[in-house]
Amino acid sequence: MARYIDADKFYNNYSDKWGLEYEDTGEIDRVAFAISHAPTADVVEVKHGEWKRIECGTICTNCNRVYDNDFEFSYKQIKQYFKRCPDCGAKMDGGKANDL
Ligand SMILES: [Zn+2]
């Protein structure tokens, strides 16, 4: 299975942690060159959010779409059946991101 990374975050993390140690060896430049010339894949960033109950319904914390709990779906139905927001596609896992 392919494993995708965020090249910018990788480079920034690499240069922050080991940049000074390898600054004189030119390794940072070689890593930057390798990253910038690595093959890319057509992937979509995963958005994260969660369902929150508010006074007039249930809201997606990513796009702020409000579902009227009286006329659309109940809070319980939304939590049970919508693992992703139908409007923005956010994964309803509590807002966890895949940060380094
Ligand atoms: Zn949404």
Residues whose N, C-alpha, C, O or C-beta is under 5 A from the ligand:
A	BS01	ZN	C60 N62 C63 R65 C85 D87 C88 G89 A90
